[in-house]
Amino acid sequence: MSEIKPNDSAVTEDSGDERDWAAAKAFFDNLKTNKPRPPKPQYAVTIAVSSRTLFNMVAERKIFEEEGVEKYVAHQVENENEPLKPGPAFPFVKALMNVNSRLRELYPDSEELFDIVLMTNNHAQVGVRLINSINHYDLTIERFCMTGGKSPIGYLKAYMTNLYLSRDSEKVTEAIKEGIAAATMFMPTTQTELSETQLKVAFDGDAVLFSDESEIIVKQQGLDALFEHEKEFENKPLAQGPLKCFLEVLGKLQRKFYAKNERIVCPIRTYLVTSRSAASSGARVLKTLRSWGLEIDEALFLAGAPKGPLLQKIKPHIYFDDQMFHIEGAKEMGTISAHVPYGIGQKYHRGKLIEKPAEGK
């Protein structure tokens, strides 16, 4: 899984990279600009977003699929002064920028900030429209990676990515296999007004924050077997899932606000929204988080009830779940959702097996 980036003590002062960054920072510090400069990647929480998650490019995608890449590029160039409409990751990115503003107020010299990278397989010719759109909405996105038709996954580690958001499920799956937190984003069916002052991030538990150990037992042996298993292993922490490290870095930034006595007005709030039953299988989840040294602001155990109505109340900027039927339910009620293609749940839909497991496994 993607790891928390090293602290100051882990960085060698006389390293070539450190000298290069110091020189670059000194250069930019001497330039007059109202735009905040990007933090050093080694300290930042790096969020890589694809162009199709940041912007609504459904019409452009249709041109690409039906008429080919040349027509697509020509269309983008011809319309490069027409800003693209916001996509599913847009409110999330705006919320990240708000957190950065608050952090800079409290810690003017800190590099521990969100750094948003546009990670796209678009051709460079399309870059002008993307840049114009970013400037139109006054987004703080300075780092781009445009790979000209090739998969950008190989660059994620080089950019020290903590979270990758895409509309392409194959790329997301590839990123998770590389140990990088990733999810496929979906636009909600209806629009919901979201908080402009607090970043709200909601997570499913099993196969998202935690491994799919418990999901496997439910699918193969049923709920009673799960309850017995969780009671027996209540004090043994669950293995981590693909999004655990993202919760970890969110917690790291939250603690910076707590240190300034701003817990009540912290601009980051996290939620656990799980189908687990609290009394029958909830204790192990909470003890696992405690063993990791992580806090979750709100924990909602639904015991199999639909998640959509609760998510509609929370109004998160992003909700992560491993099962598509939860994603579909959340979308229908206006929640911006992100599918995590991980674990045994990918072989099932609404409890029914859609892919037979390999024999002997």
Salt bridges, closest charged atoms under 4 A:
GLU18 OE2 - LYS40 NZ 3.14
ASP29 OD2 - LYS25 NZ 2.95
GLU60 OE2 - HIS75 NE2 3.78
GLU60 OE2 - ARG129 NH1 3.04
GLU65 OE2 - ARG61 NE 3.14
GLU112 OE2 - LYS252 NZ 3.48
GLU112 OE1 - LYS256 NZ 2.89
ASP115 OD2 - ARG143 NE 2.69
ASP138 OD1 - LYS35 NZ 3.56
ASP168 OD2 - LYS171 NZ 2.82
GLU178 OE1 - LYS157 NZ 3.69
ASP204 OD1 - LYS307 NZ 3.04
ASP206 OD2 - ARG276 NE 2.82
GLU213 OE2 - HIS229 NE2 3.32
GLU213 OE2 - ARG284 NH1 2.79
GLU215 OE1 - LYS219 NZ 2.94
GLU230 OE2 - HIS229 ND1 3.02
GLU230 OE1 - ARG276 NH1 2.74
GLU230 OE2 - ARG284 NH1 2.95
GLU234 OE2 - LYS287 NZ 2.73
GLU248 OE1 - LYS244 NZ 3.40
GLU262 OE1 - ARG102 NH2 2.55
GLU295 OE1 - ARG263 NH1 3.23
GLU298 OE2 - ARG269 NE 2.96
ASP321 OD2 - LYS307 NZ 2.76
GLU328 OE1 - ARG350 NH2 3.77
